[in-house]
Structure formats: C-alpha cells, structure tokens
Amino acid sequence: MNITIYTKSGCPNCVTAKNLLKTLNLEYKEIDIEVEGRFANFVANYPDARQMPQCFIGDQRVGGLVGLQKALKDLGL
C-alpha cells in the first residue's frame, strides 16, 4: 500500500496520523509542506484542503486525520 502524508511542524494531528500508521506497521512517505515551494504547489492542486495532515492512499486523497482513520477502517485495518 502506497501511503503519503503531507505534514507541517507543530501539527498534533500530523503526529497522531503518523503514530497510527506506525502502530499498524504501515510504511508511509512523509512530505513536509513547509519546505520551499511545496505549500503553494499543494494548494494549487488541492485548493479545498484546509487542514494538515493531508493523506493519500495510492493516488486517492483521503483527507486529514479523520479521513485517514476512515479509509484504514474501510480497508479492514
């Protein structure tokens, strides 16, 4: 399973999402949205994203922490 999480520093939901994936022994790629240019690029592609983290499973954006939790539950994890 290909999981990507866009995060920012000081974000408690980002920490919770990463801990959830670690607890489930799921590997993920973390992308710091605060690195130069990434935020503007992300917002251009996903203007409705209003919170961090933003999580993707494969090419499907599942949303923030709640979306990730729901997607993992739907997958039986």
Buried (B, 14 or more C-beta within 10 A) or exposed (E): EEBBBBBBEEBEBBEBBBEBBEEEEBEBEBBEBBEEEBBEEBEEEBEEBEEBBBBBBEEEBBBBBEBBBEBBEEEEE
